[in-house]
Amino acid sequence: MSILVTGGRGAVARGLTRLLSERSLPYRLGSRAPDTPGAVPCDLGDPATFRGALAGTRSVFLYAEPSAIEAFTEEAVAAGVEHVVLLSSSSVLAPGAADSALAASHRAVEDALAAAPLRTTLLRPGAFASNALGWARSFRSGRPVRLPYPEAHGDPVHEADLAEAALTVLTDPDRAGRAYTLTGPRSLTFAAQLSILGEVLGRPLPYEKVTAEEWKAGAEGHMPGPYADALLDLWAAADGVPVEVTGEVELLTGHPARTFETWAAEHAADLGA
C-alpha cells in the first residue's frame, strides 16, 4: 500500500518524494494541477478529488488546508488510511494563537484530525528558510528590503530537513503519533539573515526600516489583511527576542539541522546570484 503525498508542487513534498523514490517506497503524488508523470489530482479544497487520490493508500503526508478537511478525513477513513502526517506550524503554540489568522488554518486541520479515527503525527516547523525567497525581487532590482522589524528573530529551517523528518515518521511506527516542533539550528534576526545572504551573493543587501502600516500597505493585493496583521504581531513579539530552538530535527533525521548558510548557498541562483 502506498503513501499519498499531497501538495505536489511544494518544496517539502518534492523533497519527500525524492527520498521515497531513492528507497523504492511506493507513493502517489497528489497535486491541485498535476504536472509530473504519475501524479494524480488532489486539490485539498475540492472533495471530488479525494476518493481517487486516497484509493489504496495507508499513509498520507498532508498540507494544512482547512477548507474541506472534514471531507478529507471522512474519505481517508473510508479508504482505510491509518496514519496522517500533517505539515502544521509552530504558530499554533504561540500566545494568542486562537485569534491569529496565521495559526487558524493549521489549528483547524489539527483539530479535525484529532477528532477522526486516524493516527496523526504533527510536524510543526517555525520559519521556513525559503521565506527568504520573498526578498529576491528586491535583490535583483537593487532596492532595499522593507522590514518593519529588522531585529525580529526567527528559526529558519531547511525544507530538506522537513522532508527527511516526514520520511522518518512515515516509515518508523515508533516515531509516529506525536507532535514535533522543528526549527533550524540558530535563532536569527531578519537583519542577520540578510547579512548571511549578502555574504553568499557577494554584495551588500541593504534593508529599509518601515512602519508596520507602511509594510502592510505594500503587502496589500497579494496578502489578505488578517494574515498580514498576524505576521506583524508575530514579528513584533519576536523583536529582539531570540526564538527557542529545538533538537527535534536531529532527533528525527539523525543529523543536526542544516544551517541558513547552507540553505542560502544552495539557493543562490534563486535569490539572484
C-alpha positions as CSV (number, residue, x, y, z in Angstrom):
1,M,0.0,0.0,0.0
2,S,1.3,3.4,-1.0
3,I,1.8,6.8,0.7
4,L,-0.2,9.7,-0.7
5,V,2.0,12.9,-0.7
6,T,-0.2,16.0,-1.1
7,G,0.9,19.4,-2.1
8,G,2.8,18.1,-5.1
9,R,4.3,21.5,-6.0
10,G,5.5,22.3,-2.5
11,A,9.3,22.1,-1.7
12,V,8.8,19.7,1.2
13,A,6.6,17.4,-0.9
14,R,9.1,17.3,-3.7
15,G,11.9,16.5,-1.3
16,L,9.9,13.8,0.3
17,T,9.0,12.1,-3.0
18,R,12.7,12.1,-3.9
19,L,13.5,10.3,-0.7
20,L,10.8,7.8,-1.2
21,S,11.9,7.1,-4.7
22,E,15.5,6.6,-3.6
23,R,14.3,3.9,-1.1
24,S,11.9,2.3,-3.6
25,L,9.0,3.0,-1.3
26,P,5.6,3.2,-3.1
27,Y,3.9,6.6,-3.1
28,R,1.4,8.6,-5.1
29,L,2.0,12.3,-5.6
30,G,-1.2,14.4,-5.4
31,S,-1.4,17.9,-6.7
32,R,-4.0,20.6,-7.5
33,A,-2.6,20.7,-11.0
34,P,-0.6,17.5,-11.7
35,D,2.3,18.2,-14.0
36,T,4.7,15.3,-13.3
37,P,4.4,11.7,-14.6
38,G,2.3,9.6,-12.2
39,A,0.8,12.5,-10.3
40,V,-2.9,12.4,-9.6
41,P,-5.4,15.2,-9.0
42,C,-5.7,16.1,-5.3
43,D,-7.0,19.5,-4.6
44,L,-7.3,19.9,-0.8
45,G,-10.1,22.3,-1.4
46,D,-12.1,20.1,-3.7
47,P,-13.6,16.9,-2.1
48,A,-14.3,15.5,-5.6
49,T,-10.6,14.7,-6.0
50,F,-10.2,12.9,-2.6
51,R,-11.5,9.4,-3.4
52,G,-9.3,8.7,-6.3
53,A,-6.2,10.2,-4.7
54,L,-6.7,8.2,-1.5
55,A,-7.6,4.8,-3.1
56,G,-5.1,2.1,-1.9
57,T,-3.2,4.3,0.4
58,R,-2.4,3.7,4.1
59,S,-0.5,6.8,5.0
60,V,-0.8,10.4,3.9
61,F,1.6,13.4,4.0
62,L,-0.8,16.3,4.3
63,Y,-0.5,20.1,3.9
64,A,-2.7,22.2,6.2
65,E,-5.6,23.3,4.0
66,P,-8.7,23.6,6.2
67,S,-11.5,24.4,3.7
68,A,-12.5,20.7,3.1
69,I,-10.6,18.9,5.9
70,E,-13.7,17.2,7.3
71,A,-14.5,15.7,3.9
72,F,-10.9,14.7,3.5
73,T,-10.8,12.9,6.9
74,E,-14.1,11.1,6.0
75,E,-12.7,9.9,2.7
76,A,-9.4,8.9,4.3
77,V,-11.1,6.7,6.9
78,A,-13.3,5.2,4.2
79,A,-10.2,4.4,2.1
80,G,-8.6,2.6,5.0
81,V,-5.9,5.2,5.7
82,E,-4.2,4.5,9.1
83,H,-1.7,7.3,9.5
84,V,-1.6,11.0,8.6
85,V,1.5,13.2,8.9
86,L,0.5,16.8,8.9
87,L,2.8,19.7,8.0
88,S,1.4,22.1,10.5
89,S,3.1,25.2,12.1
90,S,4.6,26.1,15.4
91,S,2.4,29.2,15.2
92,V,-0.3,27.1,16.9
93,L,1.7,27.1,20.1
94,A,2.2,30.9,20.2
95,P,0.3,33.0,22.8
96,G,-2.8,34.4,21.1
97,A,-2.8,31.6,18.6
98,A,-6.6,31.2,18.9
99,D,-7.0,34.7,17.5
100,S,-4.3,34.5,14.8
101,A,-5.1,34.1,11.2
102,L,-1.6,32.7,10.8
103,A,-2.3,29.8,13.2
104,A,-6.0,29.4,12.4
105,S,-5.8,27.2,9.3
106,H,-3.2,24.9,10.9
107,R,-5.2,24.6,14.1
108,A,-8.4,23.8,12.2
109,V,-6.7,20.9,10.4
110,E,-5.1,19.6,13.6
111,D,-8.4,19.7,15.4
112,A,-10.2,17.8,12.5
113,L,-7.5,15.1,12.5
114,A,-7.7,14.8,16.3
115,A,-11.4,14.2,16.0
116,A,-11.0,11.4,13.4
117,P,-10.1,7.8,14.0
118,L,-6.7,8.3,12.4
119,R,-3.2,8.1,13.9
120,T,-1.8,11.6,13.4
121,T,1.8,12.9,13.6
122,L,2.2,16.7,13.7
123,L,5.3,18.3,12.2
124,R,5.3,21.9,13.5
125,P,8.1,23.9,11.8
126,G,8.7,27.5,12.6
127,A,10.0,29.8,9.9
128,F,10.9,28.2,6.6
129,A,14.3,29.3,5.3
130,S,12.7,29.5,1.9
131,N,10.7,32.6,3.1
132,A,13.9,34.5,2.2
133,L,12.9,33.9,-1.5
134,G,10.3,36.6,-1.0
135,W,13.2,39.1,-0.9
136,A,14.6,38.0,-4.3
137,R,12.8,40.7,-6.3
138,S,14.4,43.4,-4.1
139,F,17.8,41.8,-4.5
140,R,17.5,41.7,-8.3
141,S,16.3,45.3,-8.5
142,G,18.8,46.7,-6.1
143,R,16.1,48.1,-3.9
144,P,16.4,47.7,-0.1
145,V,14.3,45.1,1.6
146,R,11.5,46.8,3.5
147,L,11.3,45.5,7.1
148,P,9.0,46.7,9.9
149,Y,11.0,44.7,12.5
150,P,14.6,44.0,11.2
151,E,15.6,42.7,14.7
152,A,12.8,40.2,14.9
153,H,14.1,36.7,15.4
154,G,13.1,33.6,13.5
155,D,14.3,29.9,13.4
156,P,14.7,29.3,9.7
157,V,14.5,25.6,8.9
158,H,15.7,24.0,5.7
159,E,13.0,22.3,3.6
160,A,15.2,19.2,3.2
161,D,15.2,18.7,6.9
162,L,11.4,18.8,6.9
163,A,11.3,16.2,4.1
164,E,13.7,13.9,6.0
165,A,11.7,14.3,9.2
166,A,8.5,13.4,7.3
167,L,10.2,10.3,5.8
168,T,11.1,9.2,9.3
169,V,7.7,9.4,10.9
170,L,6.1,7.9,7.8
171,T,8.4,4.8,7.9
172,D,9.1,4.3,11.6
173,P,6.0,3.5,13.6
174,D,7.8,4.2,16.9
175,R,8.2,7.9,15.9
176,A,4.6,8.3,14.8
177,G,1.6,9.6,16.7
178,R,3.4,12.6,18.3
179,A,3.9,16.3,17.7
180,Y,7.3,17.6,16.8
181,T,8.4,21.3,16.9
182,L,11.1,21.6,14.1
183,T,13.5,24.5,14.0
184,G,16.7,25.5,12.4
185,P,19.9,25.3,14.4
186,R,20.0,29.1,15.3
187,S,17.7,32.0,16.1
188,L,18.5,34.7,13.5
189,T,17.1,38.2,13.1
190,F,16.0,39.3,9.7
191,A,19.0,41.6,9.6
192,A,21.3,38.7,10.3
193,Q,19.7,36.6,7.6
194,L,20.2,39.5,5.1
195,S,23.9,39.7,6.2
196,I,24.3,36.0,5.5
197,L,22.6,36.2,2.2
198,G,24.8,39.1,1.2
199,E,27.9,37.1,2.0
200,V,26.7,34.2,-0.2
201,L,25.7,36.5,-3.1
202,G,28.9,38.6,-2.7
203,R,27.3,42.0,-2.4
204,P,25.6,44.1,0.3
205,L,21.9,43.5,0.7
206,P,20.5,46.7,2.4
207,Y,17.2,47.0,4.2
208,E,14.9,49.9,5.0
209,K,13.1,50.0,8.3
210,V,9.5,50.9,7.7
211,T,6.4,51.2,9.9
212,A,4.0,48.3,10.3
213,E,1.4,50.3,8.4
214,E,3.8,51.0,5.5
215,W,4.7,47.3,5.3
216,K,1.1,46.3,5.3
217,A,0.2,48.8,2.6
218,G,2.9,47.3,0.5
219,A,1.6,43.8,1.0
220,E,-2.0,44.8,0.1
221,G,-3.1,43.0,-3.0
222,H,-1.1,39.8,-2.6
223,M,-1.7,39.0,1.1
224,P,-5.0,39.1,3.0
225,G,-5.2,41.7,5.7
226,P,-5.7,39.3,8.6
227,Y,-2.7,37.3,7.6
228,A,-0.6,40.4,7.3
229,D,-1.8,41.5,10.7
230,A,-0.9,38.1,12.2
231,L,2.6,38.3,10.7
232,L,3.1,41.7,12.1
233,D,2.0,40.6,15.5
234,L,4.4,37.6,15.4
235,W,7.3,39.8,14.3
236,A,6.6,42.4,17.0
237,A,6.6,39.7,19.7
238,A,9.9,38.4,18.4
239,D,11.5,41.8,18.1
240,G,14.8,41.5,19.9
241,V,13.7,38.2,21.4
242,P,15.6,35.0,20.3
243,V,13.5,32.0,19.3
244,E,14.0,28.8,21.3
245,V,15.4,26.2,19.0
246,T,14.8,22.5,19.5
247,G,16.8,19.4,18.7
248,E,13.8,17.6,17.1
249,V,15.2,17.8,13.5
250,E,18.2,15.9,14.7
251,L,16.0,13.5,16.7
252,L,14.1,12.6,13.5
253,T,16.9,12.8,10.9
254,G,19.9,11.7,12.8
255,H,22.0,14.8,11.9
256,P,22.0,18.4,13.1
257,A,19.6,20.8,11.4
258,R,21.0,22.4,8.3
259,T,22.2,26.0,8.7
260,F,20.7,29.0,7.0
261,E,24.2,29.5,5.4
262,T,23.8,26.0,3.8
263,W,20.3,26.9,2.5
264,A,21.5,30.2,1.1
265,A,24.4,28.6,-0.8
266,E,22.1,26.0,-2.3
267,H,19.6,28.7,-3.4
268,A,21.9,31.4,-4.6
269,A,20.6,31.2,-8.2
270,D,17.0,31.6,-7.0
271,L,18.0,34.6,-4.9
272,G,19.5,36.5,-7.8
273,A,23.2,35.4,-7.9
